[in-house]
Amino acid sequence: MSLRVTFLGTGGAVPTTERAPSALFVNREGDRLLFDCGEGTQRGMMRYGTGFGIDHLFVSHLHGDHVLGIPGLVQTLGFNDRTEPLTIHCPPNTGDDLRDLVHAVGHDPAFRVRIDPVAPGEVALDADGYAVRAFETEHRTRSQGYVLEEADRPGRFDRPKAEELGVPVGPKFGRLHDGESVEAEDGTIVEPDQVVGPPRPGRKLVYTADTRPRERTVEVARDADLLVHDATFADDMADRARDTAHSTGREAGSIAARANAKRLALVHVSSRYAADASPIRRDALKAFDGECLLPDDGTLIEVPFPDADE
Protein backbone atom coordinates (compact mmCIF):
# COMPACT_ATOMS: atom_id res chain seq x y z
CA MET A 1 0.00 0.00 0.00
CA SER A 2 1.66 3.17 -1.20
CA LEU A 3 2.20 6.41 0.71
CA ARG A 4 3.82 8.99 -1.58
CA VAL A 5 4.74 12.55 -0.69
CA THR A 6 5.38 15.23 -3.32
CA PHE A 7 6.87 18.52 -2.18
CA LEU A 8 5.08 21.10 -4.33
CA GLY A 9 6.32 24.16 -2.44
CA THR A 10 9.37 24.16 -0.16
CA GLY A 11 10.05 27.89 0.05
CA GLY A 12 9.30 30.53 2.64
CA ALA A 13 7.11 33.60 2.49
CA VAL A 14 8.89 35.00 -0.59
CA PRO A 15 8.98 32.65 -3.60
CA THR A 16 12.14 32.17 -5.61
CA THR A 17 12.73 30.84 -9.10
CA GLU A 18 13.41 27.40 -7.57
CA ARG A 19 11.08 27.26 -4.55
CA ALA A 20 7.36 28.04 -4.43
CA PRO A 21 5.54 28.79 -1.17
CA SER A 22 4.22 25.99 1.02
CA ALA A 23 2.32 23.03 -0.40
CA LEU A 24 2.65 19.31 0.33
CA PHE A 25 0.80 16.66 -1.69
CA VAL A 26 0.20 13.23 -0.16
CA ASN A 27 -1.16 10.24 -2.06
CA ARG A 28 -2.13 7.36 0.17
CA GLU A 29 -3.27 4.50 -1.99
CA GLY A 30 -5.32 6.83 -4.18
CA ASP A 31 -6.53 9.16 -1.42
CA ARG A 32 -5.13 12.55 -2.45
CA LEU A 33 -4.51 15.07 0.31
CA LEU A 34 -3.03 18.56 0.08
CA PHE A 35 -1.43 20.28 3.06
CA ASP A 36 -1.40 24.07 2.55
CA CYS A 37 -1.79 25.75 -0.81
CA GLY A 38 0.57 28.63 -1.41
CA GLU A 39 0.78 30.70 -4.56
CA GLY A 40 1.65 28.60 -7.60
CA THR A 41 0.45 25.29 -6.15
CA GLN A 42 -1.65 24.38 -9.18
CA ARG A 43 1.32 24.97 -11.49
CA GLY A 44 3.34 22.63 -9.28
CA MET A 45 0.59 20.03 -9.55
CA MET A 46 0.86 20.16 -13.33
CA ARG A 47 4.63 20.30 -13.45
CA TYR A 48 5.18 17.41 -11.04
CA GLY A 49 2.32 15.22 -12.18
CA THR A 50 0.15 14.97 -9.09
CA GLY A 51 -3.01 16.10 -10.86
CA PHE A 52 -5.69 18.34 -9.41
CA GLY A 53 -7.94 15.65 -7.98
CA ILE A 54 -7.51 16.35 -4.28
CA ASP A 55 -10.06 15.02 -1.81
CA HIS A 56 -9.12 17.13 1.23
CA LEU A 57 -7.12 20.31 1.83
CA PHE A 58 -5.56 20.90 5.27
CA VAL A 59 -4.70 24.52 6.04
CA SER A 60 -2.18 25.20 8.79
CA HIS A 61 -2.79 28.95 9.13
CA LEU A 62 -3.93 31.92 7.12
CA HIS A 63 -0.66 33.59 6.20
CA GLY A 64 -0.59 34.33 2.47
CA ASP A 65 2.24 31.97 1.57
CA HIS A 66 0.08 29.06 2.77
CA VAL A 67 -3.32 29.97 1.30
CA LEU A 68 -3.06 32.35 -1.66
CA GLY A 69 -3.14 29.43 -4.09
CA ILE A 70 -6.61 28.39 -2.94
CA PRO A 71 -8.78 30.75 -5.06
CA GLY A 72 -6.98 29.87 -8.27
CA LEU A 73 -7.02 26.15 -7.56
CA VAL A 74 -10.75 26.19 -6.75
CA GLN A 75 -11.49 28.04 -9.99
CA THR A 76 -9.38 25.60 -12.00
CA LEU A 77 -11.19 22.66 -10.44
CA GLY A 78 -14.46 24.25 -11.53
CA PHE A 79 -13.17 24.84 -15.06
CA ASN A 80 -12.32 21.12 -15.15
CA ASP A 81 -15.99 20.30 -14.43
CA ARG A 82 -15.46 19.03 -10.91
CA THR A 83 -18.69 18.01 -9.19
CA GLU A 84 -17.38 16.26 -6.07
CA PRO A 85 -17.31 18.36 -2.90
CA LEU A 86 -14.01 19.60 -1.51
CA THR A 87 -13.41 19.79 2.23
CA ILE A 88 -10.98 22.39 3.53
CA HIS A 89 -9.87 21.73 7.11
CA CYS A 90 -8.57 24.74 9.03
CA PRO A 91 -7.81 26.06 12.53
CA PRO A 92 -10.71 27.24 14.70
CA ASN A 93 -11.99 30.77 14.13
CA THR A 94 -10.49 30.99 10.66
CA GLY A 95 -13.43 29.58 8.72
CA ASP A 96 -15.05 32.89 7.79
CA ASP A 97 -11.83 34.37 6.42
CA LEU A 98 -11.12 31.18 4.50
CA ARG A 99 -14.62 31.17 3.07
CA ASP A 100 -14.13 34.75 1.89
CA LEU A 101 -10.88 33.68 0.23
CA VAL A 102 -12.59 30.84 -1.62
CA HIS A 103 -15.11 33.35 -2.97
CA ALA A 104 -12.47 35.95 -3.86
CA VAL A 105 -13.22 38.28 -6.79
CA GLY A 106 -16.87 37.26 -6.64
CA HIS A 107 -16.25 33.69 -7.77
CA ASP A 108 -18.79 31.08 -6.68
CA PRO A 109 -17.41 27.53 -7.00
CA ALA A 110 -19.29 25.17 -9.30
CA PHE A 111 -19.10 22.46 -6.64
CA ARG A 112 -19.59 22.42 -2.88
CA VAL A 113 -16.66 23.67 -0.81
CA ARG A 114 -17.04 22.64 2.82
CA ILE A 115 -15.07 24.58 5.44
CA ASP A 116 -14.25 22.41 8.44
CA PRO A 117 -12.65 24.12 11.46
CA VAL A 118 -10.84 21.53 13.56
CA ALA A 119 -9.18 22.18 16.91
CA PRO A 120 -5.79 20.80 17.93
CA GLY A 121 -6.21 17.25 19.20
CA GLU A 122 -9.29 16.64 17.09
CA VAL A 123 -9.51 14.28 14.13
CA ALA A 124 -9.93 16.20 10.89
CA LEU A 125 -10.32 13.13 8.69
CA ASP A 126 -11.27 9.62 9.79
CA ALA A 127 -10.64 7.47 6.74
CA ASP A 128 -10.36 3.78 5.98
CA GLY A 129 -7.15 2.60 7.65
CA TYR A 130 -5.83 6.00 8.73
CA ALA A 131 -6.74 9.30 10.33
CA VAL A 132 -5.49 12.88 10.09
CA ARG A 133 -5.61 14.95 13.26
CA ALA A 134 -4.50 18.46 14.10
CA PHE A 135 -1.95 19.49 16.71
CA GLU A 136 -1.02 22.89 18.08
CA THR A 137 2.04 24.72 16.78
CA GLU A 138 3.58 28.07 17.70
CA HIS A 139 3.57 30.83 15.11
CA ARG A 140 2.58 34.50 14.93
CA THR A 141 -1.06 33.64 14.33
CA ARG A 142 -3.44 30.80 15.12
CA SER A 143 -1.68 27.82 13.59
CA GLN A 144 -1.56 24.06 13.68
CA GLY A 145 0.14 21.10 12.12
CA TYR A 146 -1.31 17.77 11.04
CA VAL A 147 -0.35 14.15 11.62
CA LEU A 148 -1.43 11.35 9.31
CA GLU A 149 -1.32 8.08 11.23
CA GLU A 150 -2.30 4.66 9.95
CA ALA A 151 -4.01 1.99 12.01
CA ASP A 152 -2.05 -1.09 13.03
CA ARG A 153 -1.91 -3.80 10.42
CA PRO A 154 -2.54 -7.51 11.09
CA GLY A 155 0.53 -9.49 12.07
CA ARG A 156 2.39 -11.70 9.63
CA PHE A 157 0.57 -14.87 8.61
CA ASP A 158 2.48 -18.11 9.29
CA ARG A 159 1.40 -20.27 6.36
CA PRO A 160 3.56 -23.30 7.23
CA LYS A 161 2.06 -23.31 10.73
CA ALA A 162 -1.47 -23.05 9.35
CA GLU A 163 -0.85 -26.00 7.02
CA GLU A 164 0.69 -27.96 9.88
CA LEU A 165 -2.50 -27.39 11.89
CA GLY A 166 -4.55 -28.77 9.02
CA VAL A 167 -6.04 -25.58 7.62
CA PRO A 168 -6.75 -26.16 3.92
CA VAL A 169 -5.12 -23.75 1.50
CA GLY A 170 -7.67 -21.19 0.37
CA PRO A 171 -10.16 -18.69 1.81
CA LYS A 172 -9.67 -19.84 5.40
CA PHE A 173 -6.17 -18.39 5.33
CA GLY A 174 -7.63 -14.95 4.73
CA ARG A 175 -10.28 -15.41 7.41
CA LEU A 176 -7.62 -16.31 9.95
CA HIS A 177 -5.56 -13.28 8.97
CA ASP A 178 -8.66 -11.12 9.45
CA GLY A 179 -9.05 -12.40 13.01
CA GLU A 180 -11.66 -15.12 12.51
CA SER A 181 -11.45 -18.68 13.88
CA VAL A 182 -11.72 -21.48 11.32
CA GLU A 183 -12.19 -25.24 11.31
CA ALA A 184 -9.28 -27.44 10.25
CA GLU A 185 -9.68 -30.53 8.10
CA ASP A 186 -9.87 -32.78 11.19
CA GLY A 187 -12.61 -30.66 12.76
CA THR A 188 -10.44 -28.86 15.31
CA ILE A 189 -10.75 -25.11 15.69
CA VAL A 190 -7.74 -22.99 14.79
CA GLU A 191 -7.55 -19.57 16.42
CA PRO A 192 -5.97 -16.55 14.69
CA ASP A 193 -3.31 -16.11 17.39
CA GLN A 194 -1.99 -19.59 16.55
CA VAL A 195 -0.92 -18.52 13.06
CA VAL A 196 -0.87 -14.72 13.04
CA GLY A 197 1.91 -12.70 14.66
CA PRO A 198 1.45 -9.54 16.74
CA PRO A 199 -0.04 -6.43 15.07
CA ARG A 200 2.40 -4.39 13.01
CA PRO A 201 2.43 -0.59 13.16
CA GLY A 202 1.25 1.52 10.28
CA ARG A 203 3.04 4.64 9.07
CA LYS A 204 3.09 8.12 10.55
CA LEU A 205 3.61 11.36 8.63
CA VAL A 206 3.85 14.66 10.51
CA TYR A 207 3.61 18.12 8.92
CA THR A 208 4.32 21.07 11.20
CA ALA A 209 4.06 24.02 8.79
CA ASP A 210 5.44 27.25 10.31
CA THR A 211 6.40 26.86 13.95
CA ARG A 212 8.89 27.37 16.69
CA PRO A 213 10.30 24.10 18.07
CA ARG A 214 7.80 22.75 20.60
CA GLU A 215 7.61 19.90 23.08
CA ARG A 216 4.18 19.08 21.71
CA THR A 217 5.72 18.37 18.32
CA VAL A 218 8.12 15.90 19.93
CA GLU A 219 5.17 14.07 21.48
CA VAL A 220 3.10 14.03 18.28
CA ALA A 221 6.03 13.01 16.08
CA ARG A 222 7.18 10.14 18.29
CA ASP A 223 8.59 7.40 16.01
CA ALA A 224 7.33 9.20 12.89
CA ASP A 225 8.34 7.67 9.60
CA LEU A 226 8.56 11.16 8.11
CA LEU A 227 8.63 14.50 9.93
CA VAL A 228 8.23 17.54 7.67
CA HIS A 229 9.40 20.46 9.81
CA ASP A 230 9.84 24.20 9.45
CA ALA A 231 13.53 25.00 8.89
CA THR A 232 13.40 28.54 7.59
CA PHE A 233 16.88 29.62 8.67
CA ALA A 234 20.38 28.34 9.37
CA ASP A 235 21.68 28.59 12.94
CA ASP A 236 23.44 31.91 12.41
CA MET A 237 19.96 33.41 12.01
CA ALA A 238 18.58 31.93 15.25
CA ASP A 239 17.52 35.34 16.55
CA ARG A 240 15.61 36.01 13.34
CA ALA A 241 13.94 32.61 13.60
CA ARG A 242 12.83 33.37 17.14
CA ASP A 243 11.56 36.85 16.23
CA THR A 244 9.50 35.54 13.31
CA ALA A 245 8.30 32.36 15.11
CA HIS A 246 10.10 29.96 12.79
CA SER A 247 12.75 27.25 13.37
CA THR A 248 16.35 26.77 12.36
CA GLY A 249 17.80 23.64 10.82
CA ARG A 250 19.42 22.63 14.10
CA GLU A 251 16.16 23.16 16.00
CA ALA A 252 14.28 21.00 13.52
CA GLY A 253 17.00 18.35 13.81
CA SER A 254 16.73 18.42 17.60
CA ILE A 255 12.97 17.88 17.45
CA ALA A 256 13.43 14.94 15.06
CA ALA A 257 16.12 13.38 17.25
CA ARG A 258 14.08 13.69 20.43
CA ALA A 259 11.03 12.26 18.66
CA ASN A 260 13.06 9.34 17.28
CA ALA A 261 11.79 10.15 13.79
CA LYS A 262 13.15 7.99 11.02
CA ARG A 263 13.33 10.74 8.38
CA LEU A 264 13.32 14.52 8.56
CA ALA A 265 12.42 16.84 5.68
CA LEU A 266 13.37 20.50 6.03
CA VAL A 267 10.97 22.96 4.40
CA HIS A 268 9.90 26.63 4.33
CA VAL A 269 13.39 27.63 3.28
CA SER A 270 13.93 31.41 3.37
CA SER A 271 14.61 33.18 0.07
CA ARG A 272 17.92 34.37 1.53
CA TYR A 273 19.18 30.82 0.81
CA ALA A 274 18.12 30.89 -2.86
CA ALA A 275 21.70 30.29 -4.01
CA ASP A 276 22.58 27.61 -1.45
CA ALA A 277 20.35 26.11 1.25
CA SER A 278 22.84 23.43 2.30
CA PRO A 279 23.80 25.23 5.56
CA ILE A 280 20.30 24.49 6.89
CA ARG A 281 20.71 20.76 6.34
CA ARG A 282 24.25 20.84 7.66
CA ASP A 283 23.00 22.40 10.89
CA ALA A 284 20.18 19.87 11.19
CA LEU A 285 22.66 17.00 10.95
CA LYS A 286 24.48 18.36 14.00
CA ALA A 287 21.44 17.38 16.04
CA PHE A 288 19.90 14.50 14.06
CA ASP A 289 21.73 11.41 12.84
CA GLY A 290 18.82 9.92 10.90
CA GLU A 291 18.02 10.45 7.24
CA CYS A 292 17.78 14.20 6.68
CA LEU A 293 16.31 15.60 3.46
CA LEU A 294 16.40 19.11 2.05
CA PRO A 295 13.79 18.54 -0.66
CA ASP A 296 13.47 20.64 -3.77
CA ASP A 297 10.14 21.51 -5.31
CA GLY A 298 9.08 18.37 -7.14
CA THR A 299 10.90 15.94 -4.85
CA LEU A 300 8.85 12.73 -4.56
CA ILE A 301 9.47 10.23 -1.79
CA GLU A 302 7.85 6.95 -0.85
CA VAL A 303 7.23 6.37 2.85
CA PRO A 304 7.82 2.67 3.62
CA PHE A 305 6.26 0.65 6.41
CA PRO A 306 8.35 0.55 9.62
CA ASP A 307 9.01 -3.17 9.12
CA ALA A 308 9.70 -2.97 5.39
CA ASP A 309 13.22 -4.36 5.80
CA GLU A 310 12.16 -7.39 7.84
C-alpha positions as CSV (number, residue, x, y, z in Angstrom):
1,M,0.0,0.0,0.0
2,S,1.7,3.2,-1.2
3,L,2.2,6.4,0.7
4,R,3.8,9.0,-1.6
5,V,4.7,12.5,-0.7
6,T,5.4,15.2,-3.3
7,F,6.9,18.5,-2.2
8,L,5.1,21.1,-4.3
9,G,6.3,24.2,-2.4
10,T,9.4,24.2,-0.2
11,G,10.0,27.9,0.1
12,G,9.3,30.5,2.6
13,A,7.1,33.6,2.5
14,V,8.9,35.0,-0.6
15,P,9.0,32.7,-3.6
16,T,12.1,32.2,-5.6
17,T,12.7,30.8,-9.1
18,E,13.4,27.4,-7.6
19,R,11.1,27.3,-4.6
20,A,7.4,28.0,-4.4
21,P,5.5,28.8,-1.2
22,S,4.2,26.0,1.0
23,A,2.3,23.0,-0.4
24,L,2.6,19.3,0.3
25,F,0.8,16.7,-1.7
26,V,0.2,13.2,-0.2
27,N,-1.2,10.2,-2.1
28,R,-2.1,7.4,0.2
29,E,-3.3,4.5,-2.0
30,G,-5.3,6.8,-4.2
31,D,-6.5,9.2,-1.4
32,R,-5.1,12.5,-2.4
33,L,-4.5,15.1,0.3
34,L,-3.0,18.6,0.1
35,F,-1.4,20.3,3.1
36,D,-1.4,24.1,2.6
37,C,-1.8,25.7,-0.8
38,G,0.6,28.6,-1.4
39,E,0.8,30.7,-4.6
40,G,1.6,28.6,-7.6
41,T,0.5,25.3,-6.2
42,Q,-1.6,24.4,-9.2
43,R,1.3,25.0,-11.5
44,G,3.3,22.6,-9.3
45,M,0.6,20.0,-9.6
46,M,0.9,20.2,-13.3
47,R,4.6,20.3,-13.4
48,Y,5.2,17.4,-11.0
49,G,2.3,15.2,-12.2
50,T,0.1,15.0,-9.1
51,G,-3.0,16.1,-10.9
52,F,-5.7,18.3,-9.4
53,G,-7.9,15.6,-8.0
54,I,-7.5,16.3,-4.3
55,D,-10.1,15.0,-1.8
56,H,-9.1,17.1,1.2
57,L,-7.1,20.3,1.8
58,F,-5.6,20.9,5.3
59,V,-4.7,24.5,6.0
60,S,-2.2,25.2,8.8
61,H,-2.8,28.9,9.1
62,L,-3.9,31.9,7.1
63,H,-0.7,33.6,6.2
64,G,-0.6,34.3,2.5
65,D,2.2,32.0,1.6
66,H,0.1,29.1,2.8
67,V,-3.3,30.0,1.3
68,L,-3.1,32.3,-1.7
69,G,-3.1,29.4,-4.1
70,I,-6.6,28.4,-2.9
71,P,-8.8,30.8,-5.1
72,G,-7.0,29.9,-8.3
73,L,-7.0,26.2,-7.6
74,V,-10.7,26.2,-6.7
75,Q,-11.5,28.0,-10.0
76,T,-9.4,25.6,-12.0
77,L,-11.2,22.7,-10.4
78,G,-14.5,24.2,-11.5
79,F,-13.2,24.8,-15.1
80,N,-12.3,21.1,-15.1
81,D,-16.0,20.3,-14.4
82,R,-15.5,19.0,-10.9
83,T,-18.7,18.0,-9.2
84,E,-17.4,16.3,-6.1
85,P,-17.3,18.4,-2.9
86,L,-14.0,19.6,-1.5
87,T,-13.4,19.8,2.2
88,I,-11.0,22.4,3.5
89,H,-9.9,21.7,7.1
90,C,-8.6,24.7,9.0
91,P,-7.8,26.1,12.5
92,P,-10.7,27.2,14.7
93,N,-12.0,30.8,14.1
94,T,-10.5,31.0,10.7
95,G,-13.4,29.6,8.7
96,D,-15.1,32.9,7.8
97,D,-11.8,34.4,6.4
98,L,-11.1,31.2,4.5
99,R,-14.6,31.2,3.1
100,D,-14.1,34.8,1.9
101,L,-10.9,33.7,0.2
102,V,-12.6,30.8,-1.6
103,H,-15.1,33.3,-3.0
104,A,-12.5,36.0,-3.9
105,V,-13.2,38.3,-6.8
106,G,-16.9,37.3,-6.6
107,H,-16.2,33.7,-7.8
108,D,-18.8,31.1,-6.7
109,P,-17.4,27.5,-7.0
110,A,-19.3,25.2,-9.3
111,F,-19.1,22.5,-6.6
112,R,-19.6,22.4,-2.9
113,V,-16.7,23.7,-0.8
114,R,-17.0,22.6,2.8
115,I,-15.1,24.6,5.4
116,D,-14.3,22.4,8.4
117,P,-12.6,24.1,11.5
118,V,-10.8,21.5,13.6
119,A,-9.2,22.2,16.9
120,P,-5.8,20.8,17.9
121,G,-6.2,17.3,19.2
122,E,-9.3,16.6,17.1
123,V,-9.5,14.3,14.1
124,A,-9.9,16.2,10.9
125,L,-10.3,13.1,8.7
126,D,-11.3,9.6,9.8
127,A,-10.6,7.5,6.7
128,D,-10.4,3.8,6.0
129,G,-7.2,2.6,7.6
130,Y,-5.8,6.0,8.7
131,A,-6.7,9.3,10.3
132,V,-5.5,12.9,10.1
133,R,-5.6,14.9,13.3
134,A,-4.5,18.5,14.1
135,F,-2.0,19.5,16.7
136,E,-1.0,22.9,18.1
137,T,2.0,24.7,16.8
138,E,3.6,28.1,17.7
139,H,3.6,30.8,15.1
140,R,2.6,34.5,14.9
141,T,-1.1,33.6,14.3
142,R,-3.4,30.8,15.1
143,S,-1.7,27.8,13.6
144,Q,-1.6,24.1,13.7
145,G,0.1,21.1,12.1
146,Y,-1.3,17.8,11.0
147,V,-0.4,14.2,11.6
148,L,-1.4,11.4,9.3
149,E,-1.3,8.1,11.2
150,E,-2.3,4.7,10.0
151,A,-4.0,2.0,12.0
152,D,-2.0,-1.1,13.0
153,R,-1.9,-3.8,10.4
154,P,-2.5,-7.5,11.1
155,G,0.5,-9.5,12.1
156,R,2.4,-11.7,9.6
157,F,0.6,-14.9,8.6
158,D,2.5,-18.1,9.3
159,R,1.4,-20.3,6.4
160,P,3.6,-23.3,7.2
161,K,2.1,-23.3,10.7
162,A,-1.5,-23.1,9.4
163,E,-0.8,-26.0,7.0
164,E,0.7,-28.0,9.9
165,L,-2.5,-27.4,11.9
166,G,-4.6,-28.8,9.0
167,V,-6.0,-25.6,7.6
168,P,-6.7,-26.2,3.9
169,V,-5.1,-23.7,1.5
170,G,-7.7,-21.2,0.4
171,P,-10.2,-18.7,1.8
172,K,-9.7,-19.8,5.4
173,F,-6.2,-18.4,5.3
174,G,-7.6,-15.0,4.7
175,R,-10.3,-15.4,7.4
176,L,-7.6,-16.3,10.0
177,H,-5.6,-13.3,9.0
178,D,-8.7,-11.1,9.4
179,G,-9.1,-12.4,13.0
180,E,-11.7,-15.1,12.5
181,S,-11.4,-18.7,13.9
182,V,-11.7,-21.5,11.3
183,E,-12.2,-25.2,11.3
184,A,-9.3,-27.4,10.3
185,E,-9.7,-30.5,8.1
186,D,-9.9,-32.8,11.2
187,G,-12.6,-30.7,12.8
188,T,-10.4,-28.9,15.3
189,I,-10.7,-25.1,15.7
190,V,-7.7,-23.0,14.8
191,E,-7.6,-19.6,16.4
192,P,-6.0,-16.6,14.7
193,D,-3.3,-16.1,17.4
194,Q,-2.0,-19.6,16.6
195,V,-0.9,-18.5,13.1
196,V,-0.9,-14.7,13.0
197,G,1.9,-12.7,14.7
198,P,1.5,-9.5,16.7
199,P,0.0,-6.4,15.1
200,R,2.4,-4.4,13.0
201,P,2.4,-0.6,13.2
202,G,1.3,1.5,10.3
203,R,3.0,4.6,9.1
204,K,3.1,8.1,10.5
205,L,3.6,11.4,8.6
206,V,3.8,14.7,10.5
207,Y,3.6,18.1,8.9
208,T,4.3,21.1,11.2
209,A,4.1,24.0,8.8
210,D,5.4,27.2,10.3
211,T,6.4,26.9,14.0
212,R,8.9,27.4,16.7
213,P,10.3,24.1,18.1
214,R,7.8,22.8,20.6
215,E,7.6,19.9,23.1
216,R,4.2,19.1,21.7
217,T,5.7,18.4,18.3
218,V,8.1,15.9,19.9
219,E,5.2,14.1,21.5
220,V,3.1,14.0,18.3
221,A,6.0,13.0,16.1
222,R,7.2,10.1,18.3
223,D,8.6,7.4,16.0
224,A,7.3,9.2,12.9
225,D,8.3,7.7,9.6
226,L,8.6,11.2,8.1
227,L,8.6,14.5,9.9
228,V,8.2,17.5,7.7
229,H,9.4,20.5,9.8
230,D,9.8,24.2,9.5
231,A,13.5,25.0,8.9
232,T,13.4,28.5,7.6
233,F,16.9,29.6,8.7
234,A,20.4,28.3,9.4
235,D,21.7,28.6,12.9
236,D,23.4,31.9,12.4
237,M,20.0,33.4,12.0
238,A,18.6,31.9,15.2
239,D,17.5,35.3,16.6
240,R,15.6,36.0,13.3
241,A,13.9,32.6,13.6
242,R,12.8,33.4,17.1
243,D,11.6,36.9,16.2
244,T,9.5,35.5,13.3
245,A,8.3,32.4,15.1
246,H,10.1,30.0,12.8
247,S,12.7,27.3,13.4
248,T,16.4,26.8,12.4
249,G,17.8,23.6,10.8
250,R,19.4,22.6,14.1
251,E,16.2,23.2,16.0
252,A,14.3,21.0,13.5
253,G,17.0,18.4,13.8
254,S,16.7,18.4,17.6
255,I,13.0,17.9,17.4
256,A,13.4,14.9,15.1
257,A,16.1,13.4,17.3
258,R,14.1,13.7,20.4
259,A,11.0,12.3,18.7
260,N,13.1,9.3,17.3
261,A,11.8,10.2,13.8
262,K,13.1,8.0,11.0
263,R,13.3,10.7,8.4
264,L,13.3,14.5,8.6
265,A,12.4,16.8,5.7
266,L,13.4,20.5,6.0
267,V,11.0,23.0,4.4
268,H,9.9,26.6,4.3
269,V,13.4,27.6,3.3
270,S,13.9,31.4,3.4
271,S,14.6,33.2,0.1
272,R,17.9,34.4,1.5
273,Y,19.2,30.8,0.8
274,A,18.1,30.9,-2.9
275,A,21.7,30.3,-4.0
276,D,22.6,27.6,-1.5
277,A,20.4,26.1,1.2
278,S,22.8,23.4,2.3
279,P,23.8,25.2,5.6
280,I,20.3,24.5,6.9
281,R,20.7,20.8,6.3
282,R,24.3,20.8,7.7
283,D,23.0,22.4,10.9
284,A,20.2,19.9,11.2
285,L,22.7,17.0,10.9
286,K,24.5,18.4,14.0
287,A,21.4,17.4,16.0
288,F,19.9,14.5,14.1
289,D,21.7,11.4,12.8
290,G,18.8,9.9,10.9
291,E,18.0,10.5,7.2
292,C,17.8,14.2,6.7
293,L,16.3,15.6,3.5
294,L,16.4,19.1,2.1
295,P,13.8,18.5,-0.7
296,D,13.5,20.6,-3.8
297,D,10.1,21.5,-5.3
298,G,9.1,18.4,-7.1
299,T,10.9,15.9,-4.9
300,L,8.9,12.7,-4.6
301,I,9.5,10.2,-1.8
302,E,7.8,6.9,-0.8
303,V,7.2,6.4,2.9
304,P,7.8,2.7,3.6
305,F,6.3,0.7,6.4
306,P,8.3,0.6,9.6
307,D,9.0,-3.2,9.1
308,A,9.7,-3.0,5.4
309,D,13.2,-4.4,5.8
310,E,12.2,-7.4,7.8
